[in-house]
Amino acid sequence: MSGRNPTSQLGNLPGILIFAGFCGLAAWIWVPNTPQTVTQTRTPTDTVGSRVADGVQQLSELIPVTTERPLFHATRRPVEVAAPAPAPAAPERTLSLVGILGEDGTQIALVRISGSSELYRVDAGGQLGQWTILAIGDSFVQVSKDDGDPILLTIGE
């Protein structure tokens, strides 16, 4: 006996066979199936001229604007667009009376300027921007804008 094991003569053959089997399986999974393509046969009357005519027919159906207004024609002019309307003037800022604090003689008005979320505390005779506070009553405030006619503000108005 030579002292060699009969299975050792096979060496790495079982491992190589298993590896080859996995490679074949992977190739079978990952290689896409190519579908059979059907080739179209052309009739003898199918010429380049007839195909071009068909294409022109389809384009004229899809894009009627090009037949009505050809792109490179001397009569083609841009469509007249009306001038945009002028932007509306900014709304005039006004005062609104939110509340009145205090008692007779020591009253303070809480007012808000339109377009702002801030409240302003003003006394009678005080100024708030272009408004002058003329008088403060129990439920009203009398103001004038730019020393103009007096305006009466009531709560919630």
Buried (B, 14 or more C-beta within 10 A) or exposed (E): EEEEEEEEEEEEEEEEEEEEEEEEEEEEEEEEEEEEEEEEEEEEEEEEEEEEEEEEEEEEEEEEEEEEEEEEEEEEEEEEEEEEEEEEEEEEEBBBBBEBEEEEEEBBBBBBBEEEEEEBEBEBEBEBEEBBBBBBBEEBBBBBBEEEEEBEBEBEE
